[in-house]
Amino acid sequence: MIVKNESQTLARCLDSLKNLMDEIIIVDTGSTDGTREIAARYTSKIYDYEWHDDFAAARNFAFSKASCDYIYSADADEIVDEKNQARLRQLKEALIPEVEIVQMVYVTKQPDHPTENFERDLRPKLFKRLREFKWIEPIHETVNLEPIVYDSDIEILHCPQGSHSGRDFHVFEKLVREKGEMSDRLIGMYVRELYKAGDVENLCRSRAFLETALDRQCEKENALLCRQIIAVLMKLYRQIDEPVQMLKLGLREEITVPSAEVCLELGYFFMEKGEYSEAVEWFYHAAHSCESELDIASSGKLAYTALSECFMRLDDCEKAKEYSHLAAEWQPQASGV
């Protein structure tokens, strides 16, 4: 584990794991609360690591301290309940050495979580420490580079304490300042978190990077990422009252098939201008005609809530009540598995 100021959750996590693990390794990246003292109740293998705004580097350091055959990577806001402790114990006894990665079902019961769109999602959690490379194919032989992955039914309960978006945005923004670019995967994570949890200051600081990234992604014909970036920029332009820029984006050929987020932003634009009938059209498309690409709630709770407010403004109380009820009853898609 890598930890920092996890005194509220660390004991709960380690209590659920202590009887399953042959060694527990804690890498502290600068705690100032009682995290180290709590960790010391479970293990003597506690290491200091100077934080450099790089989670991968910290995890690589933690992995380098492991000595067992497999490494279970945990976060302090996770819990393995008794049922899944039994499943993990059975897996430990039955795991064949050919398996290199075990995925487990990550359960996040927080519909508005800034980085999660599903209550249940498969995540790699258990890793073979040393990988054996083997030659394959009887002719034109090559080394097998594909890991053997086993999808288990073990459930990890993710119980976050508040949002980590402020920390995440700090890392994203530092990466932009120092390198000016990110992988497509990381851009996708960045725009999702910006759309779901970014305030106007976060959005403004991302503007130049996203405008450049949009041009690059359009050149690469990465239609999905283009639409996702467009949705975030439309949210920004709406909030800083640049309607021309916003509508220019809304007419780009990359969004011939608009996402729910794009329709939602157009609906918000017209609602803020008092054009409630026009807003209803866009919110209706978001709720009933389009797919969400950043925030699963954009085609559900958010669209229903906006429709309810617009119908209330239009004195259609029956419709307002109908969509208010839909918003109250809405639940995110249960599984991304």
C-alpha positions as CSV (number, residue, x, y, z in Angstrom):
1,M,0.0,0.0,0.0
2,I,0.9,3.6,-0.5
3,V,-0.6,5.9,2.1
4,K,-0.7,9.5,3.2
5,N,-2.8,10.8,6.1
6,E,-5.1,7.7,6.2
7,S,-5.7,7.5,9.9
8,Q,-9.5,7.5,9.5
9,T,-9.5,4.4,7.2
10,L,-6.3,2.5,7.4
11,A,-7.1,0.3,10.4
12,R,-10.5,-0.7,8.9
13,C,-8.7,-1.7,5.7
14,L,-5.9,-3.6,7.4
15,D,-8.3,-5.4,9.8
16,S,-10.0,-6.9,6.7
17,L,-6.7,-8.0,5.2
18,K,-4.3,-8.9,8.1
19,N,-5.3,-12.6,8.2
20,L,-5.0,-13.1,4.5
21,M,-1.5,-11.7,3.8
22,D,1.9,-13.2,4.4
23,E,3.5,-9.8,4.6
24,I,2.1,-6.2,4.7
25,I,4.2,-3.4,3.2
26,I,3.2,0.2,3.9
27,V,4.9,3.0,1.9
28,D,4.2,6.4,3.6
29,T,4.5,9.4,1.3
30,G,4.4,12.1,4.0
31,S,1.7,11.5,6.6
32,T,1.3,14.1,9.3
33,D,-1.4,12.4,11.3
34,G,-1.4,9.0,13.1
35,T,-1.1,6.9,9.9
36,R,2.4,5.5,10.7
37,E,1.4,4.6,14.3
38,I,-1.7,2.7,13.0
39,A,0.4,0.9,10.4
40,A,2.9,-0.2,13.0
41,R,0.2,-2.2,14.7
42,Y,0.1,-4.5,11.7
43,T,3.6,-4.6,10.2
44,S,7.2,-3.5,10.8
45,K,7.7,-3.1,7.0
46,I,7.0,0.6,6.8
47,Y,9.0,2.7,4.3
48,D,9.3,6.4,3.7
49,Y,9.0,7.7,0.1
50,E,9.3,11.3,-0.9
51,W,6.2,12.3,-2.8
52,H,6.8,13.6,-6.4
53,D,3.1,13.8,-7.6
54,D,3.6,10.4,-9.3
55,F,1.4,7.5,-8.1
56,A,3.0,5.1,-10.5
57,A,6.5,5.8,-9.1
58,A,5.2,5.3,-5.5
59,R,3.5,2.0,-6.4
60,N,6.6,0.8,-8.2
61,F,8.6,1.5,-5.1
62,A,6.1,-0.3,-2.9
63,F,6.1,-3.3,-5.3
64,S,10.0,-3.4,-5.1
65,K,9.8,-4.1,-1.4
66,A,7.6,-7.2,-1.8
67,S,9.1,-10.7,-1.5
68,C,6.2,-13.1,-1.9
69,D,5.0,-14.8,-5.0
70,Y,2.0,-12.5,-5.5
71,I,1.3,-8.8,-4.6
72,Y,-2.1,-7.6,-3.6
73,S,-2.4,-3.9,-4.2
74,A,-4.7,-2.1,-1.8
75,D,-5.9,1.4,-1.0
76,A,-6.8,2.6,2.5
77,D,-10.4,3.3,1.6
78,E,-11.1,-0.3,0.6
79,I,-12.6,-3.2,2.7
80,V,-12.8,-6.9,2.1
81,D,-15.8,-8.2,4.0
82,E,-16.0,-11.7,5.6
83,K,-17.6,-13.3,2.5
84,N,-14.9,-12.0,0.2
85,Q,-12.2,-12.8,2.7
86,A,-13.3,-16.4,2.4
87,R,-13.2,-16.2,-1.4
88,L,-9.8,-14.6,-1.4
89,R,-8.5,-17.3,1.0
90,Q,-9.9,-20.0,-1.4
91,L,-8.2,-18.2,-4.3
92,K,-4.9,-18.1,-2.5
93,E,-5.0,-21.9,-1.9
94,A,-6.1,-22.8,-5.5
95,L,-4.2,-20.2,-7.6
96,I,-2.1,-21.9,-10.2
97,P,1.3,-20.3,-11.0
98,E,0.4,-19.7,-14.7
99,V,-2.0,-16.9,-13.6
100,E,-0.2,-13.5,-13.6
101,I,-3.0,-11.1,-12.9
102,V,-6.3,-11.6,-10.9
103,Q,-9.1,-9.1,-11.4
104,M,-11.6,-8.5,-8.7
105,V,-15.0,-6.7,-8.7
106,Y,-14.5,-3.1,-7.5
107,V,-17.7,-1.9,-5.8
108,T,-18.2,1.8,-5.3
109,K,-21.6,2.7,-3.9
110,Q,-21.3,6.4,-4.5
111,P,-23.3,7.6,-7.6
112,D,-21.6,11.0,-7.8
113,H,-18.0,9.7,-7.5
114,P,-15.8,11.9,-9.7
115,T,-13.9,9.1,-11.4
116,E,-16.4,6.2,-11.3
117,N,-19.4,5.7,-13.5
118,F,-20.3,2.2,-12.4
119,E,-21.2,0.6,-9.0
120,R,-19.3,-2.6,-10.0
121,D,-16.2,-2.7,-12.2
122,L,-13.5,-5.3,-12.8
123,R,-10.0,-4.1,-11.6
124,P,-6.6,-5.8,-11.6
125,K,-5.8,-6.3,-7.9
126,L,-3.4,-9.3,-7.5
127,F,-0.2,-9.5,-9.5
128,K,2.5,-12.1,-9.9
129,R,5.7,-10.5,-8.6
130,L,8.1,-12.2,-11.1
131,R,6.9,-12.9,-14.6
132,E,8.3,-15.8,-16.6
133,F,8.6,-15.2,-20.3
134,K,8.0,-18.1,-22.6
135,W,8.6,-18.7,-26.3
136,I,5.5,-19.6,-28.3
137,E,4.6,-20.7,-31.8
138,P,6.4,-23.8,-33.5
139,I,7.7,-21.6,-36.3
140,H,8.4,-17.8,-36.4
141,E,8.5,-18.1,-32.7
142,T,8.0,-15.1,-30.4
143,V,7.8,-14.4,-26.8
144,N,4.4,-14.4,-25.3
145,L,3.8,-10.9,-24.0
146,E,0.1,-11.3,-23.1
147,P,-0.4,-11.8,-19.3
148,I,-2.7,-14.6,-18.2
149,V,-5.6,-12.8,-16.4
150,Y,-8.2,-14.5,-14.2
151,D,-11.5,-12.7,-13.5
152,S,-12.5,-13.6,-10.0
153,D,-15.8,-13.0,-8.2
154,I,-14.1,-11.5,-5.2
155,E,-15.6,-8.1,-4.3
156,I,-13.6,-5.2,-3.0
157,L,-15.7,-2.5,-1.3
158,H,-14.5,1.0,-2.1
159,C,-15.6,3.3,0.6
160,P,-14.1,6.7,-0.2
161,Q,-14.0,9.5,2.4
162,G,-14.9,12.5,0.3
163,S,-13.4,13.5,-3.0
164,H,-9.8,13.3,-4.0
165,S,-10.3,15.5,-7.1
166,G,-8.3,18.5,-5.7
167,R,-5.3,16.2,-5.3
168,D,-5.9,14.7,-8.8
169,F,-6.2,18.1,-10.5
170,H,-2.9,19.2,-8.9
171,V,-1.1,16.2,-10.4
172,F,-2.8,16.6,-13.8
173,E,-2.0,20.4,-13.9
174,K,1.6,19.7,-13.0
175,L,1.9,17.2,-15.7
176,V,0.5,19.7,-18.2
177,R,3.0,22.4,-17.1
178,E,6.0,20.2,-17.1
179,K,5.4,17.9,-20.1
180,G,2.6,19.6,-22.1
181,E,1.1,16.3,-23.1
182,M,-0.5,13.1,-21.8
183,S,-1.4,9.6,-23.1
184,D,-4.9,9.3,-24.6
185,R,-5.9,7.2,-21.6
186,L,-4.8,9.9,-19.2
187,I,-6.6,12.6,-21.2
188,G,-9.7,10.5,-21.0
189,M,-9.4,10.3,-17.2
190,Y,-8.7,14.0,-16.9
191,V,-11.7,15.1,-18.9
192,R,-14.0,12.8,-17.1
193,E,-12.9,14.1,-13.7
194,L,-13.1,17.7,-15.0
195,Y,-16.6,17.2,-16.3
196,K,-17.8,15.5,-13.1
197,A,-16.0,17.4,-10.4
198,G,-14.1,20.4,-11.9
199,D,-15.0,23.9,-10.8
200,V,-14.6,26.9,-13.1
201,E,-11.0,27.5,-12.0
202,N,-10.0,23.9,-12.8
203,L,-11.7,24.3,-16.2
204,C,-10.0,27.6,-16.9
205,R,-6.6,26.2,-16.1
206,S,-7.2,23.2,-18.4
207,R,-8.4,25.4,-21.3
208,A,-5.2,25.8,-23.4
209,F,-4.2,22.2,-23.0
210,L,-7.7,20.9,-24.0
211,E,-8.0,23.2,-27.0
212,T,-4.6,21.9,-28.2
213,A,-5.5,18.3,-27.4
214,L,-8.8,18.6,-29.3
215,D,-6.9,19.6,-32.5
216,R,-4.5,16.7,-32.1
217,Q,-7.2,14.2,-31.4
218,C,-9.2,15.3,-34.4
219,E,-6.1,14.9,-36.6
220,K,-5.8,11.3,-35.2
221,E,-9.6,10.8,-35.9
222,N,-10.1,9.7,-32.3
223,A,-13.9,10.5,-32.4
224,L,-14.7,9.4,-28.8
225,L,-12.0,11.5,-27.2
226,C,-12.8,14.5,-29.4
227,R,-16.4,14.4,-28.2
228,Q,-15.4,14.1,-24.6
229,I,-13.0,17.1,-24.9
230,I,-15.7,19.1,-26.7
231,A,-18.2,18.4,-23.8
232,V,-15.7,19.7,-21.2
233,L,-14.8,22.8,-23.3
234,M,-18.5,23.5,-23.9
235,K,-19.1,23.4,-20.1
236,L,-16.2,25.8,-19.6
237,Y,-17.4,28.3,-22.4
238,R,-20.9,28.2,-21.0
239,Q,-19.7,29.0,-17.4
240,I,-17.5,31.9,-18.5
241,D,-20.1,33.2,-20.9
242,E,-18.5,32.6,-24.3
243,P,-21.5,31.5,-26.3
244,V,-20.0,31.8,-29.7
245,Q,-17.1,29.5,-28.8
246,M,-19.6,27.1,-27.2
247,L,-21.9,27.0,-30.2
248,K,-19.0,26.6,-32.6
249,L,-18.0,23.5,-30.8
250,G,-21.5,22.2,-30.7
251,L,-21.6,22.4,-34.5
252,R,-18.3,20.6,-35.2
253,E,-18.5,17.6,-37.4
254,E,-16.9,15.4,-34.7
255,I,-20.3,15.5,-32.8
256,T,-22.6,14.5,-35.7
257,V,-23.9,12.0,-33.1
258,P,-23.9,14.2,-29.9
259,S,-23.3,12.7,-26.5
260,A,-25.6,13.2,-23.6
261,E,-23.1,15.7,-22.1
262,V,-23.1,17.9,-25.2
263,C,-26.9,18.0,-25.2
264,L,-26.9,18.7,-21.5
265,E,-24.6,21.7,-21.9
266,L,-26.7,23.1,-24.7
267,G,-29.8,22.6,-22.5
268,Y,-28.1,24.5,-19.6
269,F,-27.1,27.3,-22.0
270,F,-30.7,27.9,-23.1
271,M,-32.1,27.4,-19.6
272,E,-29.7,30.1,-18.3
273,K,-31.0,32.4,-21.0
274,G,-34.6,31.8,-20.0
275,E,-35.4,29.8,-23.2
276,Y,-37.0,27.0,-21.4
277,S,-38.8,25.4,-24.3
278,E,-35.6,25.2,-26.3
279,A,-33.8,23.8,-23.2
280,V,-36.4,21.1,-22.8
281,E,-35.6,19.8,-26.3
282,W,-31.9,19.4,-25.5
283,F,-32.5,17.9,-22.1
284,Y,-34.9,15.5,-23.6
285,H,-32.3,14.4,-26.1
286,A,-29.8,13.9,-23.3
287,A,-32.3,11.8,-21.3
288,H,-33.8,9.7,-24.1
289,S,-31.8,9.8,-27.3
290,C,-28.1,10.0,-26.4
291,E,-25.4,8.0,-24.6
292,S,-23.3,9.2,-21.8
293,E,-19.6,9.4,-22.5
294,L,-18.2,11.1,-19.4
295,D,-20.8,11.1,-16.6
296,I,-23.4,8.3,-16.6
297,A,-25.8,10.7,-14.8
298,S,-25.8,13.1,-17.8
299,S,-28.4,10.8,-19.5
300,G,-30.2,10.1,-16.2
301,K,-30.4,12.1,-13.0
302,L,-28.9,15.4,-14.3
303,A,-31.1,15.4,-17.4
304,Y,-34.2,14.5,-15.4
305,T,-33.6,17.2,-12.8
306,A,-33.1,19.8,-15.5
307,L,-36.3,18.8,-17.3
308,S,-38.2,19.0,-14.0
309,E,-36.9,22.5,-13.4
310,C,-37.7,23.6,-17.0
311,F,-41.3,22.2,-16.9
312,M,-41.8,23.9,-13.5
313,R,-40.8,27.2,-15.2
314,L,-43.2,26.5,-18.0
315,D,-46.0,25.9,-15.5
316,D,-46.3,22.2,-16.5
317,C,-46.5,20.8,-13.0
318,E,-47.5,17.3,-14.1
319,K,-44.4,17.0,-16.3
320,A,-42.2,18.6,-13.6
321,K,-43.4,16.1,-11.0
322,E,-42.9,13.2,-13.4
323,Y,-39.2,14.1,-14.1
324,S,-38.6,15.0,-10.4
325,H,-39.7,11.4,-9.6
326,L,-37.5,10.0,-12.3
327,A,-34.5,11.9,-10.9
328,A,-35.2,10.8,-7.3
329,E,-35.5,7.1,-8.4
330,W,-32.5,7.1,-10.8
331,Q,-29.6,4.8,-10.1
332,P,-26.4,4.5,-12.1
333,Q,-25.9,1.5,-14.3
334,A,-25.0,-1.3,-12.0
335,S,-22.1,-2.8,-13.7
336,G,-19.2,-2.0,-16.0
337,V,-18.1,-5.6,-15.9
